[in-house]
Amino acid sequence: MRRSLKWLAVATTIGMILILLGGALVTKTGSGMGCGRSWPLCHGKILPSDITPELIIELAHRLVSGAVGIMVLILSVWSWKAIGHIRETKFLSFLSFFFLLLQGLIGAAAVKWGQSDFVLALHFGISLISFAAVFLLTLLIFEIDKKFAAEKLYIDKRMGFHIIGVTIYSYIVIYTGALVRHTKSSLVCRDWPFCLNDSPGLPSNLYEWVQMGHRTAAGLIFLWILYITVLAVRHYKHQRVLYWGWIISLILVSMQVTAGAFIIFSRLNLYIALLHAFFITCLFGLLSYFVLLYSRSKRNFH
């Protein structure tokens, strides 16, 4: 039975990544209205006759979201019953399904009645919380923490502050990135790292502010994670999960920044844009795991 639960957990985690990438694909290709103002049907039909690329992308995203939603519900209930004795299980089970349901309702509302770009930008972030909850549930199911005796892991207050702070801040960075997509500000600045390298200065309109605001936020999170990684390398060599975890985080945030630059250089190459979304998804999952470890450290040593 536990083996079947592990398979379901892995499949659901992969499914959540597909939902996040699918949502980014819908936005990047402008396919949000591929099914018109009809939801959950497409143009009011189960099988629409006028097939377009936008319709296929939007419909596929809806089908994947629906199927994974059922998987998340099953995983939540099953985890609750199988490993409900583990402190975080019930909270994560609730979180995973609630936020996936919430993102589905926001998506449906956007189709039916339209939403402002600032509200739509929340869509990706809400899905990300659900992904993080599913990812953490999967780690609990696989009993990853028992493989390195998580109850003996001590995280001091300084590292704890950075873990909580950078995780919350990463969410702000993610929101600004989603805002870039939804306001179609991706190519409003032709150069990188400045909007115009030959005449750097303050942005002159809302779209430039959105784009440069995201770049600044991304630059700051890179520097913050670099600083935390230096701390981890200096002081946590004996705590291998933190030592290697922060090194992997630095690699992911570096790839994220690089992908962001190449989006500009390639003039919005779709595959690079999807990689950009994938890297931040992985990074947020890892940061969420650090939060889990820190909460356990506080409990075990207080």
C-alpha positions, -999 to 999 in steps of 0.1 A, spaced: 0 0 0 28 24 9 45 17 -24 13 27 -43 11 59 -23 47 67 -33 39 62 -69 9 85 -66 29 111 -48 56 112 -75 30 113 -103 11 141 -86 42 161 -80 51 158 -117 15 167 -126 17 199 -105 48 209 -124 29 203 -157 1 225 -144 26 253 -136 44 250 -170 10 247 -187 -2 279 -171 30 297 -182 25 283 -217 -11 296 -219 0 330 -209 31 331 -231 12 320 -262 -18 342 -254 -41 312 -253 -62 322 -223 -92 329 -245 -86 298 -267 -120 284 -255 -137 318 -256 -157 329 -225 -168 293 -219 -158 272 -189 -154 243 -182 -166 235 -218 -148 249 -248 -169 273 -268 -199 257 -251 -190 223 -265 -173 191 -253 -156 187 -286 -154 221 -305 -152 219 -343 -131 250 -350 -97 238 -338 -69 264 -333 -35 261 -316 -48 284 -288 -78 262 -282 -56 230 -280 -32 247 -255 -60 260 -233 -81 228 -234 -50 207 -227 -42 229 -197 -78 225 -184 -77 187 -188 -44 183 -171 -55 206 -143 -87 186 -138 -69 153 -138 -42 164 -114 -68 180 -92 -84 146 -87 -49 131 -80 -42 158 -54 -75 151 -37 -68 114 -36 -32 120 -24 -45 144 4 -70 119 17 -47 89 14 -18 108 31 -41 119 59 -50 83 66 -15 67 60 9 92 76 -15 114 95 6 108 127 33 130 112 28 165 124 28 184 91 7 159 70 -28 171 77 -19 208 72 0 200 39 -29 178 27 -54 206 32 -30 232 17 -24 212 -15 -60 207 -24 -73 241 -12 -49 262 -32 -52 240 -63 -90 245 -61 -85 282 -56 -63 286 -87 -88 267 -107 -116 291 -96 -95 321 -104 -87 307 -138 -124 300 -144 -134 335 -132 -108 350 -156 -123 331 -185 -160 339 -176 -157 375 -165 -121 387 -171 -97 398 -144 -71 426 -141 -35 416 -148 -26 422 -112 -52 395 -101 -42 371 -129 -6 373 -118 -16 356 -85 -26 325 -105 9 311 -109 18 319 -73 -13 301 -59 -5 270 -80 30 272 -66 18 269 -30 -2 238 -40 29 224 -57 51 230 -27 26 213 -4 24 182 -27 62 182 -30 66 183 8 39 156 12 59 134 -12 91 139 8 73 129 40 58 98 23 93 88 11 105 94 47 134 115 34 138 131 68 146 98 84 175 92 61 196 120 77 179 121 111 161 154 107 153 155 144 190 161 151 192 190 126 198 223 144 192 255 125 202 287 144 181 318 145 202 337 120 198 309 94 162 306 103 156 343 97 172 339 62 152 308 54 118 325 63 128 358 47 141 346 14 111 322 10 86 350 15 107 373 -7 109 346 -34 71 347 -36 73 385 -43 98 378 -71 75 351 -85 46 375 -85 65 403 -103 76 377 -129 40 366 -134 30 403 -137 56 407 -165 39 379 -184 3 391 -179 10 428 -187 30 416 -218 60 436 -206 85 409 -215 101 427 -244 94 463 -234 131 466 -226 153 455 -255 185 452 -235 198 434 -204 206 441 -175 194 477 -180 163 485 -200 186 504 -225 222 497 -220 234 528 -239 213 551 -218 205 536 -184 180 555 -163 146 552 -145 117 535 -164 95 559 -183 62 540 -182 42 513 -163 55 484 -185 91 494 -180 86 497 -143 71 462 -142 99 447 -162 127 465 -144 111 459 -110 112 422 -117 148 423 -128 158 442 -97 139 418 -74 155 388 -92 189 404 -88 184 409 -51 172 373 -45 203 360 -63 225 381 -40 206 370 -9 208 333 -18 245 337 -26 250 352 9 231 324 26 251 298 6 283 313 19 269 311 54 259 274 48 293 265 34 311 282 64 289 270 92 269 240 81 294 216 66 283 191 92 246 195 83 248 180 48 212 186 39 216 224 44 251 225 30 241 209 -3 206 223 -3 218 259 -4 245 251 -30 216 236 -52 195 267 -45 224 289 -57 227 268 -89 189 271 -95 187 308 -89 217 313 -112 200 293 -139 168 313 -133 186 347 -137 205 333 -168 172 321 -184 156 355 -177 184 372 -195 182 348 -225 145 355 -227 154 390 -237 184 379 -259 163 353 -278 133 377 -281 110 356 -260 120 321 -270 91 299 -257 114 270 -245 136 294 -225 106 310 -210 93 277 -198 127 268 -184 125 301 -165 92 290 -149 106 255 -142 137 268 -124 117 290 -100 93 261 -94 121 239 -83 137 267 -62 104 275 -44 100 238 -36 135 236 -21 130 268 0 97 254 13 115 223 24 140 245 43 110 261 61 98 227 71 132 217 84 135 250 104 100 245 120 111 210 131 144 223 144 126 249 165 103 222 179 131 198 186 154 222 204 129 242 224 
